[in-house]
Amino acid sequence: MIKAENVCLSFRRGFFKEKLKALDDLSLSVHEGDFFALLGPNGAGKSTAMYCFLRLIQPDSGNISVRGNKPYPGSDIFKDIAYLPEEAHYPMYLTVEEAVYYYAALYGNGISPKKIDESIEKVGISEFRDLKLSKCSKGMKQKVGIAQCLLNNPKILFLDEPTRGLDPITVKEFRDILVDMNRNGATIILNSHVLSEIEMVCNRVAIINKGKVIVQDELKHLRNLDLETYVVEFTITDSVPKYVDVKMSTADTIKADIPTEKLSEFIRFAQESGLKLYECSLKKVSLEDAFFNILKGEG
């Protein structure tokens, strides 16, 4: 669906300063039907890579193909592509409805008023259709952007930090819409720092650092089980063996990590102490753990 091979891009920072290398031999591939995440620290090159895929920026070298074609401004492939930037800028004098109608007209392929109304309704802003954008919150403006993305039933959807600054309810509504679009065949490329959100929706990820892809894999492969450690949760006690690594305690329970080789010894300790055991499972490596471990290895 999308393929980047050895893409390089540098920005000039001034006449007497060395160029900033934003993308350094970046290569990755996005498969049809993926919910694909671009991860990395600030300045890693995630947004720049997305701009190159959209041909908003021309890379210095390397090859990019989208749906088997080389993207260029005005290409027909963009009729099946939607893009939502981190912070969309609209003419503030337009109403919510006028803004969605305006962007529908830009597609130039006769999007019907019915489809426009369906898009507005799906993101839950029907009652605000006459509200001027100058009076809208960031969440409302982001919903206008989502409605615009729904207009052409896109085959590919690019999202650049789409949930930053949104309240939890709006984030949940937005996530549900994206999951529904992906199930209906849309390939989604998401740039986000919210790792918990990525774990909920994405199936593949690429971790980018200093303009390079350092890992590209299925999310499930990055979140393997830690065979060396068990997570246990048990009733509170004053006497905890030294091998029990307490992570959290409340008035009633203790949650801790224990080495696998100490599991049998811990079970005997719990039985002899009359403790209730609420959880005993192999520790899962979270996306956050995998992300920081990979970046640490790069450093």
C-alpha positions in Angstrom: 0.0 0.0 0.0 2.8 2.4 1.0 6.5 1.8 0.6 9.4 4.0 1.4 12.9 3.0 0.3 16.1 4.8 1.5 14.4 8.2 1.9 16.7 11.0 2.9 15.8 14.6 3.6 17.8 17.5 5.1 16.7 21.0 6.1 18.9 24.1 5.9 19.1 25.9 9.2 21.1 28.9 8.0 23.8 29.9 5.6 26.6 29.0 8.0 25.1 26.1 9.8 25.3 22.4 8.9 22.1 21.0 7.4 19.7 19.2 9.7 19.2 15.6 8.6 15.5 15.0 9.2 15.2 11.6 7.4 18.3 9.4 7.2 17.9 6.4 4.8 14.3 5.8 6.1 12.7 2.6 4.8 9.3 1.1 5.8 6.2 -0.5 4.3 2.6 -0.3 5.2 0.3 -3.1 4.1 -3.2 -2.8 2.8 -5.7 -2.9 5.8 -3.0 -2.0 8.4 -3.7 0.2 11.4 -0.1 1.4 11.4 1.6 3.6 14.0 4.7 5.8 13.6 6.4 6.0 17.0 9.4 8.0 18.2 10.6 10.8 20.3 10.1 14.5 19.4 12.2 15.4 16.3 12.5 11.7 15.3 11.1 12.4 11.8 7.6 11.0 12.1 5.7 14.0 10.8 8.3 14.7 8.1 8.0 11.1 6.9 4.2 11.6 6.7 4.6 14.8 4.7 6.8 13.0 2.2 4.2 10.2 1.8 1.6 13.0 1.1 4.1 14.8 -1.2 3.8 17.9 0.8 7.6 17.7 0.9 9.9 16.4 -1.8 12.7 14.2 -0.3 16.3 14.7 -1.4 16.6 11.1 -2.4 15.0 7.7 -2.2 11.7 6.3 -3.5 8.2 6.5 -2.2 5.2 4.7 -3.7 1.5 4.9 -2.6 -0.8 2.3 -4.0 1.9 1.4 -6.5 2.3 5.0 -7.8 4.7 7.7 -7.2 2.8 10.5 -5.4 2.9 14.0 -6.9 0.8 17.1 -6.4 -2.6 16.8 -8.1 -2.3 13.0 -8.6 -5.5 11.0 -8.9 -4.4 8.8 -6.0 -5.2 11.6 -3.5 -8.9 11.2 -4.3 -8.8 8.1 -2.1 -6.6 9.6 0.6 -7.6 11.7 3.6 -5.3 13.6 6.0 -5.9 15.1 9.4 -3.0 17.3 10.7 -2.2 17.8 14.4 -3.9 21.2 14.3 -6.1 22.0 11.3 -6.5 25.6 10.3 -9.8 26.7 9.0 -11.4 29.9 7.8 -12.8 31.0 11.2 -15.8 32.8 9.6 -17.3 29.5 8.3 -19.8 27.5 10.3 -19.3 23.8 11.0 -21.6 22.9 8.1 -20.0 25.4 5.7 -16.5 24.1 6.5 -17.5 20.5 5.7 -19.3 21.5 2.5 -16.2 23.5 1.5 -13.8 20.6 1.9 -16.3 18.3 0.1 -16.2 20.7 -2.9 -12.4 20.5 -3.0 -12.6 16.8 -3.9 -14.3 17.7 -7.1 -16.1 14.4 -7.5 -19.6 15.3 -6.6 -19.9 14.3 -3.0 -23.6 14.4 -2.2 -25.3 16.5 0.5 -26.5 13.3 2.0 -23.0 12.0 2.4 -22.0 15.4 3.9 -24.9 15.2 6.4 -23.9 11.5 7.3 -20.4 12.6 8.0 -21.4 15.4 10.2 -23.9 13.2 12.1 -21.4 10.3 12.5 -18.9 12.6 14.5 -21.7 13.9 16.6 -21.8 17.6 15.6 -25.2 17.8 13.9 -26.5 20.2 16.6 -23.6 22.5 16.1 -23.7 22.7 12.3 -24.6 26.5 12.5 -21.9 27.3 15.0 -19.0 29.4 13.6 -15.6 27.8 13.8 -14.3 30.8 15.7 -16.6 29.7 18.6 -15.6 26.0 18.5 -13.3 24.3 20.9 -10.3 22.3 19.7 -12.2 19.1 20.1 -15.0 20.5 18.0 -12.6 21.6 15.3 -11.0 18.2 15.3 -14.4 16.6 14.8 -14.9 18.8 11.7 -11.6 17.4 10.5 -12.7 13.9 11.1 -16.0 14.6 9.3 -13.9 15.9 6.3 -11.9 12.6 6.4 -15.1 10.6 6.1 -16.4 12.3 3.0 -14.6 10.3 0.4 -14.6 6.9 2.1 -10.8 7.0 2.0 -8.7 4.0 1.2 -5.8 5.6 3.1 -6.1 7.9 6.2 -3.1 9.8 7.6 -3.4 11.1 11.1 -0.8 13.3 12.8 -1.2 13.5 16.6 -5.0 13.5 16.2 -6.0 13.2 19.9 -3.6 15.8 21.4 -5.5 18.1 23.7 -8.8 16.2 23.4 -10.9 15.2 26.4 -11.3 11.5 27.2 -14.9 11.2 25.9 -13.9 12.8 22.5 -10.8 10.5 22.3 -13.0 7.4 22.8 -15.5 8.6 20.2 -12.7 9.3 17.8 -11.1 5.9 18.4 -14.4 4.1 17.7 -14.8 5.9 14.4 -11.2 5.0 13.4 -11.7 1.3 14.3 -14.9 1.2 12.3 -13.1 2.8 9.3 -10.3 0.3 9.5 -12.7 -2.7 9.8 -14.4 -1.4 6.6 -11.1 -1.5 4.7 -9.3 1.8 5.3 -5.6 1.6 5.8 -4.7 4.1 8.6 -1.3 5.6 9.4 -1.1 7.2 12.8 1.6 9.4 14.3 1.0 9.6 18.1 2.8 9.8 21.4 -0.1 8.2 23.3 1.2 4.6 23.5 -1.8 3.3 25.4 -4.1 4.4 22.5 -1.8 2.7 20.0 -1.9 -0.5 21.9 -5.7 -0.5 21.6 -6.0 0.0 17.9 -2.8 -0.6 15.9 -1.6 -3.9 14.5 1.8 -2.8 13.2 4.3 -0.2 14.3 7.5 1.4 13.1 9.8 3.0 15.7 11.7 6.0 14.3 14.7 7.7 15.8 17.0 10.3 14.3 15.3 9.9 10.9 15.8 6.1 10.8 13.4 3.2 11.2 15.1 1.1 13.9 12.3 -1.4 14.3 9.3 -2.3 12.2 7.1 -5.2 13.3 3.7 -6.5 14.3 2.6 -5.0 17.6 2.0 -8.4 19.1 5.7 -9.3 18.5 6.9 -6.2 20.4 4.6 -7.1 23.4 5.9 -10.6 24.1 5.7 -12.3 27.5 8.6 -11.9 29.9 9.3 -15.5 30.6 11.6 -14.6 33.5 9.0 -12.7 35.6 5.5 -13.3 37.1 3.1 -10.6 38.2 1.3 -11.5 41.4 -1.3 -9.7 43.5 -2.1 -10.9 47.0 -3.6 -9.7 50.3 -1.6 -7.2 52.3 1.0 -8.6 54.7 3.8 -7.2 56.8 6.2 -10.0 56.0 7.2 -10.0 52.3 10.1 -12.2 51.1 13.1 -10.4 49.7 12.7 -11.8 46.2 9.2 -10.1 45.9 9.6 -6.8 44.0 6.7 -4.8 45.3 5.3 -2.4 42.5 2.2 -1.2 44.2 0.4 -1.6 47.5 -3.1 -0.5 48.7 -4.9 -0.8 52.0 -5.9 -4.3 50.9 -3.5 -5.8 48.4 0.1 -5.9 47.2 1.0 -6.1 43.5 4.6 -7.3 42.8 7.0 -9.0 40.4 8.7 -12.2 41.3 11.4 -14.2 39.4 10.0 -17.3 37.6 12.3 -19.6 39.5 10.9 -18.3 42.8 7.2 -19.0 41.9 6.9 -22.4 43.7 8.5 -20.9 46.8 6.1 -17.9 46.7 3.1 -20.2 46.3 4.2 -22.1 49.5 4.7 -18.8 51.3 1.2 -17.6 50.4 -0.4 -20.9 51.5 1.5 -21.0 54.8 0.7 -17.3 55.5 -3.0 -17.8 54.6 -2.8 -15.1 51.8 -5.4 -14.8 49.1 -3.8 -14.8 45.6 -5.8 -12.6 43.2 -3.4 -12.7 40.2 -0.5 -14.9 39.1 0.5 -14.5 35.5 3.6 -14.1 33.3 4.5 -10.5 32.9 3.6 -8.9 29.6 6.0 -6.5 28.0 3.9 -3.4 27.3 4.4 -1.2 24.2 5.8 1.4 26.5 8.4 -1.0 27.9 9.3 -2.2 24.4 9.5 1.3 23.1 11.9 2.6 25.8 14.0 -0.6 25.7 14.5 -0.3 21.9 15.4 3.4 22.2 17.8 2.6 25.1 19.5 0.0 22.9 19.9 2.6 20.2 21.6 5.0 22.6 
